[in-house]
Amino acid sequence: MKSIQSIVVCGAGTMGSGIAQVAIQAGIKTIQFDLSETALAKSKAQIHAQINRLVEKGKIPESEQNHILGLIHFSTDIADCKADIIIEAIIEKKEAKIELFNKIAAFNDSTTIFATNTSSISVNDIAVGLSNPSMLVGMHFFNPAPIMKLVEVIAGQQSSSTAIDRVIELTKTMGKVPVLCKDAPGFIVNRVARHYYLEAMEMVNEGLTDIESVDAIMEATGFKMGPFKLMDLIGMDINYSVSNIVWEALGKPERLTPSTLQKEKVEKGLLGKKTGEGFYKY
Ligand SMILES: NC(=O)c1ccc[n+]([C@@H]2O[C@H](COP(=O)([O-])OP(=O)(O)OC[C@H]3O[C@@H](n4cnc5c(N)ncnc54)[C@H](O)[C@@H]3O)[C@@H](O)[C@H]2O)c1
């Protein structure tokens, strides 16, 4: 099986930036594409800062620093999106992902793999809109991508076994642990974790507790991050959108109803760390 030699990461936001960093740390030539110059500049600064920190900590030899940073090229030109695999981490909208993949597929080889980092959109639903559905696989990284070891690999009904095997191989090359999942709403983690967020917001909404207490208690029980801090890290818009997609895909069960508290935050643009305020101020 031919190993992946080049990667395009579409989207330079929270996830795209982290995934691109993971790719270059694995020694793979990477292009990061975004429509926004500002997002690319921010991602570039972040990747440089992160690699520099790892060098300072002795986790990356200083002799490799320039080589690693030289592996990435940032672009707003879609024509640069040519590689063995295209990993998208753009907005959580099915139509946007389909449109992007089809545009890119038009000038890539038939062997190019298309991987979606969607948190909640069905891989089969994206595949329906694609010109090359057998090359689509879900590759769900967690936030922050350079630190979190798990990657859910989602096989769609039409995904070819070669595409799945190559994504699993790439995940391992990136130093991550692939877990093969079926294409069900929220896959595994985002379905099970819904209650972590929703019940926490419901308790605050009912006036039973406050956000700081919930976070402190959950962290004291062993969770790395309380639900409110985690929602701020993930991004309120992304988390709210995932809640809606999972809820709708499962037939709107009452137990998974999205929270009005989170809806208000999204409407006010209080999206968490990325905007400087969410449940907390940064
Ligand atoms: N935030 C998380 O914790 C998390 C975790 C796992 C998966 N995801 C998934 O990853 C994806 C991205 O999430 P994020 O949090 O990084 O979002 P984000 O809002 O931080 O970044 C999205 C980026 O995509 C760019 N973009 C939008 N449309 C584009 C297009 N058509 N072409 C190129 N670039 C485009 C935007 O300019 C922005 O820079 C979503 O599908 C989300 O569900 C998010």
The ligand as an ORCA input file, in Angstrom:
! r2SCAN-3c Opt
* xyz 0 1
  N     -13.733     22.657     17.359
  C     -13.659     21.400     17.719
  O     -13.421     21.082     18.898
  C     -13.811     20.310     16.697
  C     -13.398     19.007     17.032
  C     -13.478     18.000     16.056
  C     -13.988     18.286     14.805
  N     -14.407     19.565     14.516
  C     -14.911     19.823     13.158
  O     -13.864     20.435     12.405
  C     -14.424     21.352     11.465
  C     -13.817     22.722     11.687
  O     -14.057     23.144     13.018
  P     -13.188     24.325     13.684
  O     -13.552     24.335     15.119
  O     -11.769     24.203     13.279
  O     -13.840     25.593     12.958
  P     -13.281     27.107     12.907
  O     -14.473     27.971     12.845
  O     -12.269     27.337     13.970
  O     -12.476     27.139     11.485
  C     -13.095     26.933     10.240
  C     -12.202     27.538      9.163
  O     -12.697     27.122      7.875
  C     -12.568     28.218      6.983
  N     -13.513     27.983      5.878
  C     -14.859     28.081      5.902
  N     -15.364     27.743      4.695
  C     -14.314     27.405      3.918
  C     -14.182     26.945      2.566
  N     -15.250     26.745      1.792
  N     -12.953     26.692      2.077
  C     -11.845     26.871      2.860
  N     -11.905     27.302      4.148
  C     -13.127     27.556      4.664
  C     -12.857     29.450      7.818
  O     -12.306     30.605      7.224
  C     -12.189     29.074      9.153
  O     -10.845     29.535      9.186
  C     -15.939     21.295     11.643
  O     -16.464     20.382     10.725
  C     -16.089     20.774     13.072
  O     -17.300     20.097     13.284
  C     -14.311     20.577     15.430
*
